[in-house]
């Protein structure tokens, strides 16, 4: 590898989301110095982090991982897989590692592997909290030692340094727990002499695979070439193209500030970036900056269980009900709460459960923020959502809600009505445990490696 040019192949935006095998092959033909792929994020919400499960099925993850591993081993280049199994906690890493070893056995592959862990020991976190090393981001929920205990797990988002340490110690494949998406791609170019602003900006574009193309069809691979004063980025499907606008717009993706993107080791400054079309498919980006952090920080992500949930899905089409939908549901919800009191008495209170009625077709997506106040559709979908301390109570409340809404009367009709058409039988669906994020903080480590132990093994 030479410092004047680093070529990078991003397999996909997420391992498990897929990519064209032909695109990966096209990228390999361009002789990349390494292959990278992110394995997850917080995009699927708190459930994967809290439950330890993956957002994609095992078969989807294995298909993508197999193709990338085979390509990297054939070309004798590193494969870097970050945020294993969606959230990068111990169970997620264990699942991804199991899949990786299974592929190696099936394909007869031998290689040195590094597994970098990111789930944090709770006693360590409590010690750091007492030392004042955990600081809130904005906005931040209440955080104390009880918060740590309540969390199912808390992970730290590693930077580029643990990846590089693993490579320096001989790993050919690096599988990590929670990591910065960009860190997967930025570390090697910076180490090889590419300016940090160029390397980190290229990493930002690469981390979502082909999401930076115009008229994206599906998840796919992306290729970037980093040089001393710029990087070039291009899709690998010949039917796709990058444009200055599509690449610049992706630079702003998932960021509160359109020009400043914060990482553990510093902040990208894209305020001076220049985007130029090299041809109808490839874009050159230059003049991106990077300001080193005054203090190295690691973002923490945690999820705690809030209870168990049961839902009922049904539709309302009756025009008489739709004309008075808000008041009909308000009365219906009051009757639901009254019936819950009849059933449970004082053994549970309104603080022990949450009943939520979502109205799709009116404000199901935006809720109270929806600017369109009038109902204009001929039907709506109702989701009756009950959350409680146990699955039994959640299901009981959901079934009470279904029956009450089903037969909630209207002034225009004096007899029994049936106003809700339920989609399934039984009408209720038990969703199991539900979680919420409970941490939005950073930790100031002693060094970039303190929180991320590395496990080495020879796969053979």
Secondary structure as UniProt FT lines:
FT   TURN            3..4
FT   STRAND          5..10
FT   TURN            15..17
FT   HELIX           21..28
FT   TURN            29..30
FT   STRAND          34..40
FT   TURN            43..44
FT   HELIX           47..51
FT   HELIX           58..75
FT   STRAND          78..86
FT   HELIX           90..107
FT   STRAND          111..116
FT   HELIX           122..130
FT   TURN            131..132
FT   STRAND          134..136
FT   HELIX           145..150
FT   STRAND          151..156
FT   HELIX           161..168
FT   TURN            169..170
FT   STRAND          173..176
FT   TURN            181..182
FT   HELIX           183..191
FT   TURN            192..193
FT   HELIX           196..206
FT   TURN            207..208
FT   HELIX           209..212
FT   STRAND          222..227
FT   STRAND          230..235
FT   TURN            238..239
FT   HELIX           244..251
FT   TURN            252..254
FT   STRAND          260..263
FT   TURN            264..265
FT   STRAND          266..269
FT   TURN            271..272
FT   STRAND          274..277
FT   STRAND          282..286
FT   STRAND          289..292
FT   STRAND          298..316
FT   HELIX           319..323
FT   HELIX           325..344
FT   HELIX           345..347
FT   HELIX           350..352
FT   STRAND          353..360
FT   TURN            361..366
FT   HELIX           367..369
FT   STRAND          380..388
FT   HELIX           391..406
FT   TURN            411..412
FT   STRAND          421..422
FT   STRAND          428..437
FT   STRAND          441..443
FT   TURN            448..451
FT   STRAND          454..459
//
